[in-house]
Amino acid sequence: MTKILAFAGSSSPTSINHQLILNITGRISDHTIEVLNLHEFEFPMYSIVKEKEGFPQNVKFLYEKIVEAPALIIAVNEYNSNVSGFFKNIIDWLSRVEKKFLDGKKILLMSTSPGQRGGASALEYCKNQFPRFGGNVVESFSLPLFYENYDSEKEVIVNEVFDLGIIDVVTSFSQQINE
Ligand SMILES: Cc1cc2nc3c(=O)[nH]c(=O)nc-3n(C[C@H](O)[C@H](O)[C@H](O)COP(=O)(O)O)c2cc1C
């Protein structure tokens, strides 16, 4: 049994990526999972002056949570073909605490958006960048057209093809993180 930390890189109280995190983590029973809702955390905008004043409490808290978990499930939202400023700011802070803040982590990376590409550009950005922080993205998927493919009331993926694909990804991830 491996400890998994899961969160969405969104500051929205109605984040569709957080909804996806809840759906996916609900499918995993053979590992211990902690879900964080980053909407509940304040992260000041990074600046060298702020860094010299000391790392913010929430940055240290998130960093420690990441250190404790060998596996991560991260869902990224997409703003203007990249991750949101909110999540980029978190990456910047964490990289200042420790350049290799994802060292040795096995990561399931996801994204969703209301659009056709499901946040694929934000996902690609993270896939390319996470290795420089020591992370190993072992599985990934994007869920396009969130409002057509997901029923927020029932909390289920209604598109059978995507649902089956996600079952495969989650099963493979669960196996790969077995210690
Ligand atoms: C400033 C802004 C830019 C956006 N740019 C994109 C984009 O490039 N691609 C995309 O698929 N969705 C884009 N969206 C729509 C977001 O994917 C949508 O707001 C989604 O709900 C964000 O995910 P979240 O709810 O998990 O925060 C944008 C939204 C905003 C507010």
The ligand as an ORCA input file, in Angstrom:
! r2SCAN-3c Opt
* xyz 0 1
  C      -8.355     33.263    -18.385
  C      -8.868     31.934    -18.876
  C      -8.217     31.300    -19.910
  C      -8.650     30.050    -20.352
  N      -7.960     29.411    -21.344
  C      -8.293     28.163    -21.693
  C      -7.511     27.442    -22.653
  O      -6.525     27.920    -23.180
  N      -7.882     26.181    -22.950
  C      -8.969     25.571    -22.360
  O      -9.242     24.423    -22.666
  N      -9.726     26.229    -21.451
  C      -9.421     27.510    -21.099
  N     -10.164     28.175    -20.167
  C     -11.344     27.517    -19.577
  C     -10.935     26.685    -18.373
  O     -10.479     25.423    -18.839
  C     -12.127     26.521    -17.428
  O     -12.359     27.761    -16.791
  C     -11.954     25.431    -16.409
  O     -13.115     25.371    -15.587
  C     -10.717     25.644    -15.545
  O     -10.504     24.514    -14.728
  P     -10.893     24.525    -13.157
  O     -12.395     24.655    -13.087
  O     -10.412     23.194    -12.661
  O     -10.182     25.688    -12.527
  C      -9.773     29.438    -19.736
  C     -10.426     30.100    -18.678
  C      -9.982     31.323    -18.251
  C     -10.681     32.019    -17.094
*
